Amino acid sequence: MSEQLIRVLLADDHAMVRRGLRALVETLSGWSVCAEARTGREAVELAEKLHPDIVIMDMAMPVLNGLEATRQIKKVCPETEVLIFTGHETEALVHQVFEAGARSYISKTAGTESLQTALRALADHKSYFTTEVGEILFAKFLREKKSGDEETGQGRLTAREREIVQLLGEGASNKEVAAALGISIKTAETHRATIMKKLGLHAFSDLIRYAIRNNIISS
């Protein structure tokens, strides 16, 4: 895409915002604004007609909001990348934006450099988001990881127990586990029994499957 003209569709109901975005886009060599939309519905219609490389979409669009417009644009123009450019930055909205198919989410309070960086990333079909949005996404990842650990029981295992699961999963006997960790065989057996109870497992084969499923050992 970098060797040919990159065409951008601007979708914002405020003329001054569109004017500023146009000026910014046109400072980039090889870039042009192919059209401007004042409503979400108009943005979808123009995208379907023109197939722009990138759409810069305001979230609070009249007639059809930016989120729904993004979904429809990605449906009719899957190769078109969407950058959400908005004054709102809530956790729920960030998640909805990416689920709708947008690859970038930039606050209107962000600097010109962030917006230009985002556009260049989208031109190569790469995602870009600011530090603030990245922190929101990372927080979501941590919550989901914690929830997943709790569901599988991994979060309830101690560091020593996870170490023992790996050794057992790799084929070590209770005697070999004891030698590797510098504990008695009886203590190793007790750890093994405790692990099985915590995880609700009944057979050693179940422990192997658990270790593989949770990336403690490789299959």
Secondary structure, 3 states (H helix, E strand, C coil): CCCCCEEEEEECCCHHHHHHHHHHHCCCCCEEEEEEECCHHHHHHHHHHHCCCEEEECCCCCCCCHHHHHHHHHHHCCCCEEEEEECCCCHHHHHHHHHHCCCEEEECCCCHHHHHHHHHHHHCCCCEECHHHHHHHHHHHHHHHHHHHHHHCHHHCCHHHHHHHHHHHCCCCHHHHHHHHCCCHHHHHHHHHHHHHHHCCCCHHHHHHHHHHCCCCCC
